Amino acid sequence: MTVRVKVCGTTSVHDAVLSAGAGADALGFIFAPVSKRLVSAQVAREAGLSVGPSVARIGVFLEQGLDEVLRTAEAARVSAVQLHGPLSSLYVRQVAAYYPVLRVLRPADLAAEAGMWRDEPGVTLMLDAPEPGGGVPLDWAALREVFPRGAWLAGGLGPANVAAAMQALSPAGVDAVSRLEARPGVKDPALVRDFVQAARSS
Ligand SMILES: O=C(O)c1ccccc1N[C@@H]1O[C@H](COP(=O)(O)O)[C@@H](O)[C@H]1O
């Protein structure tokens, strides 16, 4: 199976074109106000239009109201939504009625929540570190037995470690932000290129 590669934290048309040119399958746009990579719906929309429809555009949210999520996703014309934080299953299903959802769980949530989303149409799991965007890798060896089939992996991934992470857990997709930046919100072209290449050749 070909792994999907997402480059998150896109804040400009320039960086969208850069990541798509490097071969990313998906771009992430972070709409959580707490983020150092916060982007407006308008810039995300322009950035998404600049890369064409073959590149997925994923709106990233952290514990935000349903109305805010749906309105922002619509304004930004994203193709999928990524949901972080403690959320009810009803809320996740309500978003999934409108958009494909990447539901982000921490390792500590797996036992309680992973089973809930198995075979749920429109919901794909992603495993991430407790602090989203913190650049801290998960303990892949400890997750080997429990990593959900078909899930994506995030958390401190970058060019130097993505191959090892993929070898350990065989995720369906990989996602990274802080290890691909020159500074928060600004991509380093070489790191983005090397990350995509390393994921593709693993
Ligand atoms: O990056 C952020 O600022 C952020 C804020 C709020 C929710 C999610 C955020 N980023 C997500 O964090 C993971 C991995 O980040 P890293 O590679 O460990 O820095 C990824 O899913 C981003 O989409």
The ligand as an ORCA input file, in Angstrom:
! r2SCAN-3c Opt
* xyz 0 1
  O       0.942     22.372     14.800
  C       0.128     22.970     15.508
  O       0.369     24.113     15.917
  C      -1.187     22.344     15.854
  C      -2.065     23.038     16.668
  C      -3.292     22.513     16.980
  C      -3.657     21.262     16.500
  C      -2.780     20.541     15.701
  C      -1.549     21.061     15.368
  N      -0.638     20.357     14.587
  C      -0.710     18.948     14.323
  O       0.241     18.294     15.135
  C       0.640     17.084     14.528
  C       2.124     16.830     14.504
  O       2.906     17.905     14.765
  P       4.528     17.746     14.843
  O       4.977     17.162     13.547
  O       4.787     16.845     16.013
  O       5.005     19.123     15.059
  C       0.089     17.119     13.142
  O      -1.047     16.293     13.136
  C      -0.331     18.533     12.927
  O      -1.426     18.549     12.068
*
